[in-house]
Amino acid sequence: MDSIAGWLTGMQDWAAARDVLRLDLLGKLALATILGGVIGWEREASGKAAGLRTNILICSTTTARGGSQGSDAFASTSCGSGARS
């Protein structure tokens, strides 16, 4: 019985840490940074104006703001769209 109580306490500690650290948001930000870096690296290798740092910044900021929530979600501020409405 003690092992079950210990396991439940551990799960409650994990839930509290998850709520404090916002692991879901951290995961999304990490993925946005990686994908923005891939897009930026490709653009930088092609010699285009917006390169690595610019695309990482755009994708990370868009993710932190909660993404596009307008009526035309794809064209407003989604990562890599290059267009703003």
Buried (B, 14 or more C-beta within 10 A) or exposed (E): EEEEEEEEEEEEEEEEEEEEEEEEEEEBBEEBBEBBBBBBBEBBEEEEEBBBEBBBBBBBBBBEEEBBEEEEEEBBBBBBBEEEE
